[in-house]
Amino acid sequence: MQHFPDAKAVVRALSPDEPVILNRPHAAARAARFFVEKFPGKSLYAVKANPSPDLIRVLWESGVTHYDVASITEVRLVRGLLPDATLCFMHPIKAPGAIREAYFDHGVRTFSLDSSEELAKIVEATRGDDGVAARDLRLCIRLRVSSEYSELSLASKFGCDLTEAPLLLREARQYADWLGVCFHVGSQAMTPFAFVQALDRTRAAIAEASVVIDMVDVGGGFPSVYPGLEPPPLEDYFALIHQHFYALPIAYNAELWCEPGRALCAEYSSLIVRVEKRRGEELYINDGAYGALFDAAHVAWKFPVRALEDDLINPDMDFAFYGPTCDDADYMQGPFVLPSDIQAGDYIEIGMLGAYGAAMKTDFNGFGATRHVIVEDEPMASLYDGSRARVASDNVVSLR
């Protein structure tokens, strides 16, 4: 893979006709070290956020040893790359064949579930040829918690209700060598209080179940930084999670886990696009809703942008983007703030696309080709480079 100092150097050298993804391994490594060193427990990388083999290797080399895999394809991918990694199958609904392959062929022992039906499926799929149930299962009961403090909700699809959890915990305890509770507060949680509220629900479920709990997994939701979305320092999240974890009725040696996805990889990638046409305040670019900009189109996510031409001198103005496909839905309202004299043929860098963006590209309408290069400059925004002033979090009790 070619190396360049920054996005402008890429444009000068390549004058690319198609989008170019810029990868920053140093940024992903820095994020990984931050979680490994500062989170008061075990950090699992949520592979779905970006399954790039290069990224997964960077995270492993930076100390991330556990991986949240959500499909048998992700299990195979990570096991093929990292023979010694610990894989945790955290999708609450799995095909029996996927469970069987994960357990017997890839050494997976940790499985998430949110129903008695899934528990029965896991128990049956992991039985030995002699019909004896597996004795080394590590089972995690997923609770449904609120996503009210997050930008993208994950509160509807998975998780058992608080009224159902105690019975399921007792049932799972009969088969689990090691029993955990997990939840997900939603993507891009903008306050640490999201985790406090979820841990309070966890406390109620554990207390009523009256079973030994060996692990609490607070899931993902740790934010990155985007225009209009400036989260508190991640240290504040970690401190409150740690404080409330130790107040839970759990085993004295219980483990604390988290599953960052976005927070580990958002800064890893950005994207160079070219303006193919300008129509007033609308720019037609060569990537869009069916490419790396899915979130910009479908959930109105605002990514940082900057023009890469040195001759644009007019004041900034707000633009919307159209992507390259024939679909009217290939539209990104923004606003994206760029110089008002930008025109066809100019290049733009769109930042913070390492999470989900680079992973969700398709070939729809024949517009899927993308080149990857490595750049050495800093991402367009960062939680880890020391540039952000430390500010007090809202909605939380002060720890100072």
Secondary structure, DSSP 8 states (H G I E B T S, - for coil): --EESSHHHHHHHH--SS-EEEE-HHHHHHHHHHHHHHSSSEEEEEGGG---HHHHHHHHHTT--EEEE-SHHHHHHHHHH-TT-EEEE--SS--HHHHHHHHHHH---EEEESSHHHHHHHHHHT--TTS---S--EEEEEB----TTEEE--SSSS-B-TTTHHHHHHHHHTT-SEEEEE----EEE-STHHHHHHHHHHHHHHHHHT----EEE--S-----BTTB----HHHHHHHHHHHHTTSS--TT-EEEE--SHHHHGGGEEEEEEEEEEETTEEEES--TTTTTHHHHHS-----EEE--TT--S-EEEEEEE-SSS-TT-EEEEEEEEETT--TT-EEEE---TTTTTTS---GGG----EEEEE-S--SS-SSSS-S-----SSS----
